[in-house]
Amino acid sequence: MISWILNNIGTIAVSAILIAIVITALVIVLKDKKKGKSTCGCNCAHCAMAGSCHNSKR
């Protein structure tokens, strides 16, 4: 088992870094969503989904 880990340490390290980045991005997105922040530019006049995007604010 130890030899397998040592042989694949590079793959394990890169995978761990990528997982950490994805988890960090998800946490940031979820925190912003709870705060009511939007990912759009809020230029609803030019948006095809303007009628359904910000229903709670109207």
PDB file of N, CA, C, O and CB in Angstrom:
ATOM      1  N   MET A   1       0.826  -1.196   0.000  1.00  0.00           N
ATOM      2  CA  MET A   1       0.000   0.000   0.000  1.00  0.00           C
ATOM      3  C   MET A   1       0.868   1.257   0.000  1.00  0.00           C
ATOM      4  O   MET A   1       0.598   2.207  -0.735  1.00  0.00           O
ATOM      5  CB  MET A   1      -0.939   0.000   1.210  1.00  0.00           C
ATOM      6  N   ILE A   2       1.909   1.255   0.827  1.00  0.00           N
ATOM      7  CA  ILE A   2       2.805   2.403   0.907  1.00  0.00           C
ATOM      8  C   ILE A   2       3.513   2.617  -0.427  1.00  0.00           C
ATOM      9  O   ILE A   2       3.689   3.755  -0.860  1.00  0.00           O
ATOM     10  CB  ILE A   2       3.833   2.211   2.036  1.00  0.00           C
ATOM     11  N   SER A   3       3.916   1.534  -1.074  1.00  0.00           N
ATOM     12  CA  SER A   3       4.612   1.680  -2.352  1.00  0.00           C
ATOM     13  C   SER A   3       3.669   2.251  -3.419  1.00  0.00           C
ATOM     14  O   SER A   3       4.104   3.025  -4.271  1.00  0.00           O
ATOM     15  CB  SER A   3       5.181   0.319  -2.813  1.00  0.00           C
ATOM     16  N   TRP A   4       2.407   1.882  -3.380  1.00  0.00           N
ATOM     17  CA  TRP A   4       1.434   2.433  -4.330  1.00  0.00           C
ATOM     18  C   TRP A   4       1.288   3.934  -4.118  1.00  0.00           C
ATOM     19  O   TRP A   4       1.260   4.700  -5.081  1.00  0.00           O
ATOM     20  CB  TRP A   4       0.062   1.734  -4.179  1.00  0.00           C
ATOM     21  N   ILE A   5       1.195   4.354  -2.862  1.00  0.00           N
ATOM     22  CA  ILE A   5       1.088   5.781  -2.549  1.00  0.00           C
ATOM     23  C   ILE A   5       2.337   6.523  -3.020  1.00  0.00           C
ATOM     24  O   ILE A   5       2.227   7.595  -3.616  1.00  0.00           O
ATOM     25  CB  ILE A   5       0.878   5.993  -1.032  1.00  0.00           C
ATOM     26  N   LEU A   6       3.498   5.981  -2.765  1.00  0.00           N
ATOM     27  CA  LEU A   6       4.743   6.623  -3.181  1.00  0.00           C
ATOM     28  C   LEU A   6       4.859   6.697  -4.702  1.00  0.00           C
ATOM     29  O   LEU A   6       5.388   7.673  -5.233  1.00  0.00           O
ATOM     30  CB  LEU A   6       5.938   5.872  -2.606  1.00  0.00           C
ATOM     31  N   ASN A   7       4.372   5.680  -5.403  1.00  0.00           N
ATOM     32  CA  ASN A   7       4.423   5.674  -6.863  1.00  0.00           C
ATOM     33  C   ASN A   7       3.447   6.668  -7.477  1.00  0.00           C
ATOM     34  O   ASN A   7       3.655   7.127  -8.600  1.00  0.00           O
ATOM     35  CB  ASN A   7       4.133   4.284  -7.388  1.00  0.00           C
ATOM     36  N   ASN A   8       2.390   7.004  -6.758  1.00  0.00           N
ATOM     37  CA  ASN A   8       1.343   7.878  -7.287  1.00  0.00           C
ATOM     38  C   ASN A   8       1.222   9.193  -6.516  1.00  0.00           C
ATOM     39  O   ASN A   8       0.164   9.821  -6.548  1.00  0.00           O
ATOM     40  CB  ASN A   8       0.017   7.157  -7.263  1.00  0.00           C
ATOM     41  N   ILE A   9       2.262   9.615  -5.838  1.00  0.00           N
ATOM     42  CA  ILE A   9       2.207  10.805  -4.997  1.00  0.00           C
ATOM     43  C   ILE A   9       1.898  12.066  -5.811  1.00  0.00           C
ATOM     44  O   ILE A   9       1.202  12.959  -5.328  1.00  0.00           O
ATOM     45  CB  ILE A   9       3.525  10.976  -4.253  1.00  0.00           C
ATOM     46  N   GLY A  10       2.405  12.142  -7.023  1.00  0.00           N
ATOM     47  CA  GLY A  10       2.128  13.309  -7.865  1.00  0.00           C
ATOM     48  C   GLY A  10       0.653  13.412  -8.221  1.00  0.00           C
ATOM     49  O   GLY A  10       0.058  14.487  -8.135  1.00  0.00           O
ATOM     50  N   THR A  11       0.071  12.300  -8.616  1.00  0.00           N
ATOM     51  CA  THR A  11      -1.348  12.269  -8.953  1.00  0.00           C
ATOM     52  C   THR A  11      -2.206  12.577  -7.734  1.00  0.00           C
ATOM     53  O   THR A  11      -3.202  13.294  -7.835  1.00  0.00           O
ATOM     54  CB  THR A  11      -1.729  10.909  -9.534  1.00  0.00           C
ATOM     55  N   ILE A  12      -1.828  12.045  -6.603  1.00  0.00           N
ATOM     56  CA  ILE A  12      -2.574  12.286  -5.370  1.00  0.00           C
ATOM     57  C   ILE A  12      -2.495  13.756  -4.978  1.00  0.00           C
ATOM     58  O   ILE A  12      -3.500  14.337  -4.569  1.00  0.00           O
ATOM     59  CB  ILE A  12      -2.039  11.400  -4.231  1.00  0.00           C
ATOM     60  N   ALA A  13      -1.327  14.363  -5.094  1.00  0.00           N
ATOM     61  CA  ALA A  13      -1.152  15.773  -4.727  1.00  0.00           C
ATOM     62  C   ALA A  13      -1.956  16.685  -5.647  1.00  0.00           C
ATOM     63  O   ALA A  13      -2.630  17.601  -5.175  1.00  0.00           O
ATOM     64  CB  ALA A  13       0.333  16.159  -4.774  1.00  0.00           C
ATOM     65  N   VAL A  14      -1.892  16.446  -6.951  1.00  0.00           N
ATOM     66  CA  VAL A  14      -2.643  17.273  -7.907  1.00  0.00           C
ATOM     67  C   VAL A  14      -4.142  17.114  -7.682  1.00  0.00           C
ATOM     68  O   VAL A  14      -4.888  18.092  -7.729  1.00  0.00           O
ATOM     69  CB  VAL A  14      -2.278  16.896  -9.364  1.00  0.00           C
ATOM     70  N   SER A  15      -4.580  15.883  -7.439  1.00  0.00           N
ATOM     71  CA  SER A  15      -5.999  15.638  -7.177  1.00  0.00           C
ATOM     72  C   SER A  15      -6.467  16.356  -5.912  1.00  0.00           C
ATOM     73  O   SER A  15      -7.557  16.927  -5.884  1.00  0.00           O
ATOM     74  CB  SER A  15      -6.261  14.136  -7.052  1.00  0.00           C
ATOM     75  N   ALA A  16      -5.651  16.325  -4.881  1.00  0.00           N
ATOM     76  CA  ALA A  16      -6.002  17.001  -3.630  1.00  0.00           C
ATOM     77  C   ALA A  16      -6.104  18.510  -3.839  1.00  0.00           C
ATOM     78  O   ALA A  16      -7.005  19.151  -3.297  1.00  0.00           O
ATOM     79  CB  ALA A  16      -4.963  16.685  -2.536  1.00  0.00           C
ATOM     80  N   ILE A  17      -5.199  19.075  -4.611  1.00  0.00           N
ATOM     81  CA  ILE A  17      -5.236  20.519  -4.887  1.00  0.00           C
ATOM     82  C   ILE A  17      -6.485  20.878  -5.684  1.00  0.00           C
ATOM     83  O   ILE A  17      -7.150  21.871  -5.387  1.00  0.00           O
ATOM     84  CB  ILE A  17      -3.968  20.961  -5.657  1.00  0.00           C
ATOM     85  N   LEU A  18      -6.806  20.072  -6.695  1.00  0.00           N
ATOM     86  CA  LEU A  18      -8.006  20.335  -7.497  1.00  0.00           C
ATOM     87  C   LEU A  18      -9.284  20.209  -6.680  1.00  0.00           C
ATOM     88  O   LEU A  18     -10.208  21.005  -6.844  1.00  0.00           O
ATOM     89  CB  LEU A  18      -8.063  19.384  -8.679  1.00  0.00           C
ATOM     90  N   ILE A  19      -9.340  19.217  -5.803  1.00  0.00           N
ATOM     91  CA  ILE A  19     -10.507  19.053  -4.935  1.00  0.00           C
ATOM     92  C   ILE A  19     -10.638  20.253  -4.005  1.00  0.00           C
ATOM     93  O   ILE A  19     -11.747  20.733  -3.774  1.00  0.00           O
ATOM     94  CB  ILE A  19     -10.403  17.745  -4.117  1.00  0.00           C
ATOM     95  N   ALA A  20      -9.530  20.743  -3.472  1.00  0.00           N
ATOM     96  CA  ALA A  20      -9.560  21.914  -2.591  1.00  0.00           C
ATOM     97  C   ALA A  20     -10.058  23.147  -3.342  1.00  0.00           C
ATOM     98  O   ALA A  20     -10.820  23.937  -2.785  1.00  0.00           O
ATOM     99  CB  ALA A  20      -8.161  22.182  -2.003  1.00  0.00           C
ATOM    100  N   ILE A  21      -9.643  23.324  -4.593  1.00  0.00           N
ATOM    101  CA  ILE A  21     -10.098  24.465  -5.395  1.00  0.00           C
ATOM    102  C   ILE A  21     -11.590  24.383  -5.661  1.00  0.00           C
ATOM    103  O   ILE A  21     -12.297  25.384  -5.548  1.00  0.00           O
ATOM    104  CB  ILE A  21      -9.334  24.532  -6.721  1.00  0.00           C
ATOM    105  N   VAL A  22     -12.072  23.205  -6.010  1.00  0.00           N
ATOM    106  CA  VAL A  22     -13.504  23.027  -6.285  1.00  0.00           C
ATOM    107  C   VAL A  22     -14.332  23.269  -5.028  1.00  0.00           C
ATOM    108  O   VAL A  22     -15.367  23.932  -5.095  1.00  0.00           O
ATOM    109  CB  VAL A  22     -13.779  21.612  -6.833  1.00  0.00           C
ATOM    110  N   ILE A  23     -13.903  22.753  -3.901  1.00  0.00           N
ATOM    111  CA  ILE A  23     -14.632  22.955  -2.645  1.00  0.00           C
ATOM    112  C   ILE A  23     -14.644  24.429  -2.270  1.00  0.00           C
ATOM    113  O   ILE A  23     -15.672  24.943  -1.827  1.00  0.00           O
ATOM    114  CB  ILE A  23     -14.005  22.122  -1.510  1.00  0.00           C
ATOM    115  N   THR A  24     -13.516  25.122  -2.441  1.00  0.00           N
ATOM    116  CA  THR A  24     -13.457  26.551  -2.149  1.00  0.00           C
ATOM    117  C   THR A  24     -14.411  27.336  -3.037  1.00  0.00           C
ATOM    118  O   THR A  24     -15.105  28.236  -2.563  1.00  0.00           O
ATOM    119  CB  THR A  24     -12.036  27.070  -2.325  1.00  0.00           C
ATOM    120  N   ALA A  25     -14.447  27.002  -4.316  1.00  0.00           N
ATOM    121  CA  ALA A  25     -15.357  27.686  -5.239  1.00  0.00           C
ATOM    122  C   ALA A  25     -16.815  27.446  -4.850  1.00  0.00           C
ATOM    123  O   ALA A  25     -17.626  28.372  -4.889  1.00  0.00           O
ATOM    124  CB  ALA A  25     -15.112  27.215  -6.682  1.00  0.00           C
ATOM    125  N   LEU A  26     -17.150  26.228  -4.480  1.00  0.00           N
ATOM    126  CA  LEU A  26     -18.526  25.923  -4.062  1.00  0.00           C
ATOM    127  C   LEU A  26     -18.909  26.686  -2.797  1.00  0.00           C
ATOM    128  O   LEU A  26     -20.025  27.194  -2.690  1.00  0.00           O
ATOM    129  CB  LEU A  26     -18.688  24.416  -3.828  1.00  0.00           C
ATOM    130  N   VAL A  27     -17.993  26.768  -1.848  1.00  0.00           N
ATOM    131  CA  VAL A  27     -18.275  27.495  -0.610  1.00  0.00           C
ATOM    132  C   VAL A  27     -18.521  28.970  -0.907  1.00  0.00           C
ATOM    133  O   VAL A  27     -19.442  29.569  -0.353  1.00  0.00           O
ATOM    134  CB  VAL A  27     -17.112  27.338   0.393  1.00  0.00           C
ATOM    135  N   ILE A  28     -17.711  29.552  -1.771  1.00  0.00           N
ATOM    136  CA  ILE A  28     -17.874  30.966  -2.121  1.00  0.00           C
ATOM    137  C   ILE A  28     -19.210  31.195  -2.816  1.00  0.00           C
ATOM    138  O   ILE A  28     -19.916  32.153  -2.501  1.00  0.00           O
ATOM    139  CB  ILE A  28     -16.718  31.440  -3.023  1.00  0.00           C
ATOM    140  N   VAL A  29     -19.560  30.327  -3.754  1.00  0.00           N
ATOM    141  CA  VAL A  29     -20.829  30.469  -4.476  1.00  0.00           C
ATOM    142  C   VAL A  29     -22.006  30.329  -3.522  1.00  0.00           C
ATOM    143  O   VAL A  29     -22.961  31.101  -3.606  1.00  0.00           O
ATOM    144  CB  VAL A  29     -20.935  29.424  -5.604  1.00  0.00           C
ATOM    145  N   LEU A  30     -21.955  29.362  -2.620  1.00  0.00           N
ATOM    146  CA  LEU A  30     -23.052  29.163  -1.675  1.00  0.00           C
ATOM    147  C   LEU A  30     -23.179  30.330  -0.695  1.00  0.00           C
ATOM    148  O   LEU A  30     -24.293  30.730  -0.358  1.00  0.00           O
ATOM    149  CB  LEU A  30     -22.851  27.861  -0.908  1.00  0.00           C
ATOM    150  N   LYS A  31     -22.058  30.878  -0.235  1.00  0.00           N
ATOM    151  CA  LYS A  31     -22.103  32.035   0.661  1.00  0.00           C
ATOM    152  C   LYS A  31     -22.702  33.246  -0.053  1.00  0.00           C
ATOM    153  O   LYS A  31     -23.512  33.973   0.521  1.00  0.00           O
ATOM    154  CB  LYS A  31     -20.690  32.368   1.185  1.00  0.00           C
ATOM    155  N   ASP A  32     -22.297  33.460  -1.317  1.00  0.00           N
ATOM    156  CA  ASP A  32     -22.844  34.572  -2.084  1.00  0.00           C
ATOM    157  C   ASP A  32     -24.336  34.394  -2.315  1.00  0.00           C
ATOM    158  O   ASP A  32     -25.091  35.365  -2.272  1.00  0.00           O
ATOM    159  CB  ASP A  32     -22.118  34.708  -3.419  1.00  0.00           C
ATOM    160  N   LYS A  33     -24.764  33.169  -2.558  1.00  0.00           N
ATOM    161  CA  LYS A  33     -26.187  32.911  -2.780  1.00  0.00           C
ATOM    162  C   LYS A  33     -26.988  33.200  -1.506  1.00  0.00           C
ATOM    163  O   LYS A  33     -28.078  33.767  -1.577  1.00  0.00           O
ATOM    164  CB  LYS A  33     -26.409  31.448  -3.235  1.00  0.00           C
ATOM    165  N   LYS A  34     -26.459  32.818  -0.356  1.00  0.00           N
ATOM    166  CA  LYS A  34     -27.140  33.092   0.908  1.00  0.00           C
ATOM    167  C   LYS A  34     -27.230  34.587   1.187  1.00  0.00           C
ATOM    168  O   LYS A  34     -28.195  35.048   1.796  1.00  0.00           O
ATOM    169  CB  LYS A  34     -26.421  32.394   2.054  1.00  0.00           C
ATOM    170  N   LYS A  35     -26.232  35.345   0.747  1.00  0.00           N
ATOM    171  CA  LYS A  35     -26.230  36.792   0.941  1.00  0.00           C
ATOM    172  C   LYS A  35     -27.115  37.505  -0.073  1.00  0.00           C
ATOM    173  O   LYS A  35     -27.353  38.707   0.045  1.00  0.00           O
ATOM    174  CB  LYS A  35     -24.815  37.327   0.853  1.00  0.00           C
ATOM    175  N   GLY A  36     -27.602  36.770  -1.068  1.00  0.00           N
ATOM    176  CA  GLY A  36     -28.473  37.366  -2.071  1.00  0.00           C
ATOM    177  C   GLY A  36     -27.729  37.966  -3.242  1.00  0.00           C
ATOM    178  O   GLY A  36     -28.326  38.657  -4.067  1.00  0.00           O
ATOM    179  N   LYS A  37     -26.446  37.716  -3.328  1.00  0.00           N
ATOM    180  CA  LYS A  37     -25.676  38.239  -4.450  1.00  0.00           C
ATOM    181  C   LYS A  37     -26.002  37.439  -5.706  1.00  0.00           C
ATOM    182  O   LYS A  37     -26.355  36.262  -5.635  1.00  0.00           O
ATOM    183  CB  LYS A  37     -24.157  38.191  -4.148  1.00  0.00           C
ATOM    184  N   SER A  38     -25.879  38.092  -6.844  1.00  0.00           N
ATOM    185  CA  SER A  38     -26.178  37.456  -8.113  1.00  0.00           C
ATOM    186  C   SER A  38     -24.912  37.348  -8.940  1.00  0.00           C
ATOM    187  O   SER A  38     -24.005  38.170  -8.811  1.00  0.00           O
ATOM    188  CB  SER A  38     -27.259  38.233  -8.875  1.00  0.00           C
ATOM    189  N   THR A  39     -24.850  36.329  -9.794  1.00  0.00           N
ATOM    190  CA  THR A  39     -23.698  36.168 -10.660  1.00  0.00           C
ATOM    191  C   THR A  39     -23.862  36.947 -11.955  1.00  0.00           C
ATOM    192  O   THR A  39     -22.910  37.099 -12.721  1.00  0.00           O
ATOM    193  CB  THR A  39     -23.470  34.704 -10.959  1.00  0.00           C
ATOM    194  N   CYS A  40     -25.060  37.435 -12.195  1.00  0.00           N
ATOM    195  CA  CYS A  40     -25.286  38.187 -13.432  1.00  0.00           C
ATOM    196  C   CYS A  40     -24.912  39.651 -13.214  1.00  0.00           C
ATOM    197  O   CYS A  40     -24.677  40.081 -12.084  1.00  0.00           O
ATOM    198  CB  CYS A  40     -26.767  38.064 -13.895  1.00  0.00           C
ATOM    199  N   GLY A  41     -24.859  40.395 -14.289  1.00  0.00           N
ATOM    200  CA  GLY A  41     -24.518  41.805 -14.213  1.00  0.00           C
ATOM    201  C   GLY A  41     -25.716  42.677 -13.874  1.00  0.00           C
ATOM    202  O   GLY A  41     -25.575  43.893 -13.743  1.00  0.00           O
ATOM    203  N   CYS A  42     -26.891  42.078 -13.728  1.00  0.00           N
ATOM    204  CA  CYS A  42     -28.145  42.768 -13.402  1.00  0.00           C
ATOM    205  C   CYS A  42     -28.539  43.805 -14.442  1.00  0.00           C
ATOM    206  O   CYS A  42     -29.180  44.803 -14.113  1.00  0.00           O
ATOM    207  CB  CYS A  42     -28.029  43.434 -12.054  1.00  0.00           C
ATOM    208  N   ASN A  43     -28.166  43.582 -15.679  1.00  0.00           N
ATOM    209  CA  ASN A  43     -28.605  44.431 -16.771  1.00  0.00           C
ATOM    210  C   ASN A  43     -29.790  43.723 -17.419  1.00  0.00           C
ATOM    211  O   ASN A  43     -29.698  43.241 -18.548  1.00  0.00           O
ATOM    212  CB  ASN A  43     -27.443  44.708 -17.809  1.00  0.00           C
ATOM    213  N   CYS A  44     -30.895  43.667 -16.695  1.00  0.00           N
ATOM    214  CA  CYS A  44     -32.035  42.859 -17.091  1.00  0.00           C
ATOM    215  C   CYS A  44     -32.750  43.371 -18.339  1.00  0.00           C
ATOM    216  O   CYS A  44     -33.529  42.630 -18.940  1.00  0.00           O
ATOM    217  CB  CYS A  44     -33.002  42.788 -15.964  1.00  0.00           C
ATOM    218  N   ALA A  45     -32.512  44.582 -18.733  1.00  0.00           N
ATOM    219  CA  ALA A  45     -33.175  45.126 -19.905  1.00  0.00           C
ATOM    220  C   ALA A  45     -32.771  44.371 -21.172  1.00  0.00           C
ATOM    221  O   ALA A  45     -33.539  44.310 -22.132  1.00  0.00           O
ATOM    222  CB  ALA A  45     -32.852  46.610 -20.048  1.00  0.00           C
ATOM    223  N   HIS A  46     -31.579  43.805 -21.175  1.00  0.00           N
ATOM    224  CA  HIS A  46     -31.076  43.111 -22.361  1.00  0.00           C
ATOM    225  C   HIS A  46     -31.051  41.595 -22.186  1.00  0.00           C
ATOM    226  O   HIS A  46     -30.476  40.887 -23.012  1.00  0.00           O
ATOM    227  CB  HIS A  46     -29.686  43.606 -22.694  1.00  0.00           C
ATOM    228  N   CYS A  47     -31.656  41.104 -21.142  1.00  0.00           N
ATOM    229  CA  CYS A  47     -31.602  39.678 -20.834  1.00  0.00           C
ATOM    230  C   CYS A  47     -32.877  38.987 -21.290  1.00  0.00           C
ATOM    231  O   CYS A  47     -33.975  39.508 -21.094  1.00  0.00           O
ATOM    232  CB  CYS A  47     -31.384  39.455 -19.330  1.00  0.00           C
ATOM    233  N   ALA A  48     -32.734  37.821 -21.896  1.00  0.00           N
ATOM    234  CA  ALA A  48     -33.895  37.055 -22.346  1.00  0.00           C
ATOM    235  C   ALA A  48     -34.677  36.479 -21.172  1.00  0.00           C
ATOM    236  O   ALA A  48     -35.870  36.204 -21.304  1.00  0.00           O
ATOM    237  CB  ALA A  48     -33.456  35.931 -23.278  1.00  0.00           C
ATOM    238  N   MET A  49     -34.032  36.294 -20.038  1.00  0.00           N
ATOM    239  CA  MET A  49     -34.685  35.718 -18.857  1.00  0.00           C
ATOM    240  C   MET A  49     -35.086  36.787 -17.841  1.00  0.00           C
ATOM    241  O   MET A  49     -35.269  36.469 -16.666  1.00  0.00           O
ATOM    242  CB  MET A  49     -33.762  34.702 -18.194  1.00  0.00           C
ATOM    243  N   ALA A  50     -35.225  38.021 -18.253  1.00  0.00           N
ATOM    244  CA  ALA A  50     -35.494  39.125 -17.338  1.00  0.00           C
ATOM    245  C   ALA A  50     -36.778  38.932 -16.542  1.00  0.00           C
ATOM    246  O   ALA A  50     -36.855  39.364 -15.392  1.00  0.00           O
ATOM    247  CB  ALA A  50     -35.568  40.415 -18.105  1.00  0.00           C
ATOM    248  N   GLY A  51     -37.762  38.308 -17.114  1.00  0.00           N
ATOM    249  CA  GLY A  51     -39.036  38.106 -16.413  1.00  0.00           C
ATOM    250  C   GLY A  51     -38.995  37.073 -15.325  1.00  0.00           C
ATOM    251  O   GLY A  51     -39.839  37.098 -14.429  1.00  0.00           O
ATOM    252  N   SER A  52     -38.042  36.157 -15.367  1.00  0.00           N
ATOM    253  CA  SER A  52     -38.018  35.077 -14.388  1.00  0.00           C
ATOM    254  C   SER A  52     -36.796  35.077 -13.474  1.00  0.00           C
ATOM    255  O   SER A  52     -36.739  34.304 -12.517  1.00  0.00           O
ATOM    256  CB  SER A  52     -38.091  33.777 -15.095  1.00  0.00           C
ATOM    257  N   CYS A  53     -35.838  35.917 -13.754  1.00  0.00           N
ATOM    258  CA  CYS A  53     -34.593  35.905 -12.998  1.00  0.00           C
ATOM    259  C   CYS A  53     -34.728  36.539 -11.623  1.00  0.00           C
ATOM    260  O   CYS A  53     -34.292  35.950 -10.634  1.00  0.00           O
ATOM    261  CB  CYS A  53     -33.523  36.613 -13.771  1.00  0.00           C
ATOM    262  N   HIS A  54     -35.316  37.715 -11.534  1.00  0.00           N
ATOM    263  CA  HIS A  54     -35.366  38.452 -10.276  1.00  0.00           C
ATOM    264  C   HIS A  54     -36.804  38.657  -9.812  1.00  0.00           C
ATOM    265  O   HIS A  54     -37.192  39.779  -9.485  1.00  0.00           O
ATOM    266  CB  HIS A  54     -34.666  39.801 -10.424  1.00  0.00           C
ATOM    267  N   ASN A  55     -37.582  37.613  -9.780  1.00  0.00           N
ATOM    268  CA  ASN A  55     -38.983  37.724  -9.382  1.00  0.00           C
ATOM    269  C   ASN A  55     -39.155  38.202  -7.939  1.00  0.00           C
ATOM    270  O   ASN A  55     -40.083  38.956  -7.642  1.00  0.00           O
ATOM    271  CB  ASN A  55     -39.668  36.391  -9.558  1.00  0.00           C
ATOM    272  N   SER A  56     -38.266  37.768  -7.042  1.00  0.00           N
ATOM    273  CA  SER A  56     -38.431  38.116  -5.633  1.00  0.00           C
ATOM    274  C   SER A  56     -38.167  39.589  -5.353  1.00  0.00           C
ATOM    275  O   SER A  56     -38.612  40.096  -4.323  1.00  0.00           O
ATOM    276  CB  SER A  56     -37.514  37.273  -4.788  1.00  0.00           C
ATOM    277  N   LYS A  57     -37.468  40.286  -6.219  1.00  0.00           N
ATOM    278  CA  LYS A  57     -37.131  41.693  -5.991  1.00  0.00           C
ATOM    279  C   LYS A  57     -38.191  42.640  -6.529  1.00  0.00           C
ATOM    280  O   LYS A  57     -38.111  43.845  -6.291  1.00  0.00           O
ATOM    281  CB  LYS A  57     -35.800  42.015  -6.627  1.00  0.00           C
ATOM    282  N   ARG A  58     -39.187  42.123  -7.251  1.00  0.00           N
ATOM    283  CA  ARG A  58     -40.192  42.986  -7.853  1.00  0.00           C
ATOM    284  C   ARG A  58     -41.391  43.128  -6.994  1.00  0.00           C
ATOM    285  O   ARG A  58     -42.335  43.827  -7.362  1.00  0.00           O
ATOM    286  CB  ARG A  58     -40.596  42.474  -9.180  1.00  0.00           C
TER     287      ARG A  58
END
